[in-house]
Amino acid sequence: MVDRIRAQARTGNLRVTLHAQQEMTEEQVSLDDVLEAIAQGVVLEDYPQHRRGACCLIYGPTRAGRAVHVVCTSDRPTLIIITVYEPKLPKWLTPTQRRPSP
């Protein structure tokens, strides 16, 4: 799955949703940051039965060492970037560990 996603990102076979664009602007994450995170990242969570279609959560560092999470499709002909954010409290303890529910 991750190889397919990386190939789609590398060749530019992708679309960024309006929501993802808004989050990228708010979080000051560039498209290059997103592509770096995908290229270097790991799949943290897989959502094969998501109501909008199979997707996954990828964590990856940027060249500058910034942690970035990318939620994207995992089985479509075109990669769709659904949302992008920097993992931080209160939801995330570390870039790869969710905070336990109260």
C-alpha positions as CSV (number, residue, x, y, z in Angstrom):
1,M,0.0,0.0,0.0
2,V,2.7,2.5,1.0
3,D,4.7,1.8,-2.1
4,R,1.7,2.6,-4.3
5,I,1.0,5.9,-2.3
6,R,4.7,6.9,-2.6
7,A,4.7,6.2,-6.4
8,Q,1.5,8.3,-6.9
9,A,3.0,11.1,-4.8
10,R,6.4,10.9,-6.6
11,T,4.8,11.1,-10.1
12,G,2.4,13.9,-9.1
13,N,-0.7,11.7,-9.5
14,L,-2.5,13.4,-6.7
15,R,-5.1,15.8,-5.6
16,V,-5.3,17.9,-2.5
17,T,-8.7,18.5,-1.0
18,L,-9.8,22.0,0.0
19,H,-9.8,20.9,3.6
20,A,-6.2,19.7,3.3
21,Q,-5.2,23.0,1.7
22,Q,-6.8,24.9,4.5
23,E,-5.1,22.8,7.1
24,M,-1.7,23.1,5.3
25,T,-2.1,26.9,5.3
26,E,-3.1,27.0,9.0
27,E,-0.3,24.7,10.0
28,Q,2.2,26.2,7.6
29,V,2.9,22.9,5.9
30,S,4.0,23.1,2.3
31,L,3.2,20.5,-0.5
32,D,6.9,19.7,-0.4
33,D,6.6,18.9,3.3
34,V,3.7,16.6,2.5
35,L,5.6,14.8,-0.2
36,E,8.6,14.4,2.0
37,A,6.4,13.0,4.8
38,I,4.9,10.5,2.4
39,A,8.3,9.5,0.9
40,Q,9.9,9.0,4.4
41,G,6.9,8.0,6.3
42,V,5.2,5.0,7.8
43,V,1.5,4.0,7.9
44,L,0.3,4.5,11.5
45,E,-3.3,3.6,11.0
46,D,-5.2,1.9,8.1
47,Y,-8.9,2.6,7.6
48,P,-9.9,0.1,4.8
49,Q,-13.6,0.4,5.7
50,H,-13.8,4.2,6.0
51,R,-17.2,5.7,4.8
52,R,-15.4,7.7,2.1
53,G,-13.3,4.9,0.9
54,A,-10.1,3.2,2.0
55,C,-7.5,5.6,3.5
56,C,-4.7,5.7,5.9
57,L,-2.7,7.9,8.3
58,I,0.9,8.4,7.4
59,Y,3.5,9.9,9.8
60,G,6.7,11.2,8.3
61,P,9.4,13.7,9.0
62,T,10.2,16.6,6.7
63,R,13.8,17.4,5.7
64,A,13.7,20.1,8.4
65,G,12.8,17.3,11.0
66,R,9.2,18.5,11.5
67,A,6.7,15.7,12.2
68,V,3.7,15.7,9.7
69,H,0.6,13.5,9.6
70,V,-1.0,12.9,6.2
71,V,-4.4,11.3,5.8
72,C,-4.8,10.1,2.2
73,T,-6.6,7.5,0.1
74,S,-4.9,4.1,-0.2
75,D,-6.6,2.4,-3.1
76,R,-7.6,4.9,-5.8
77,P,-6.0,5.6,-9.2
78,T,-5.3,9.1,-8.0
79,L,-3.9,9.8,-4.6
80,I,-6.2,12.1,-2.6
81,I,-4.7,14.1,0.3
82,I,-7.6,14.4,2.7
83,T,-6.0,16.3,5.5
84,V,-2.5,17.3,6.8
85,Y,-1.5,18.4,10.3
86,E,1.3,18.4,12.8
87,P,0.7,15.8,15.6
88,K,0.6,17.5,19.0
89,L,-1.2,17.6,22.3
90,P,-3.9,17.2,23.3
91,K,-4.5,14.4,20.7
92,W,-1.0,13.1,20.3
93,L,1.7,12.5,23.0
94,T,4.3,11.9,20.3
95,P,4.2,11.8,16.5
96,T,3.3,8.1,16.7
97,Q,1.4,7.7,20.0
98,R,-2.1,8.9,20.5
99,R,-3.1,10.2,23.9
100,P,-5.3,7.7,25.7
101,S,-9.0,8.6,25.9
102,P,-10.2,9.8,29.3
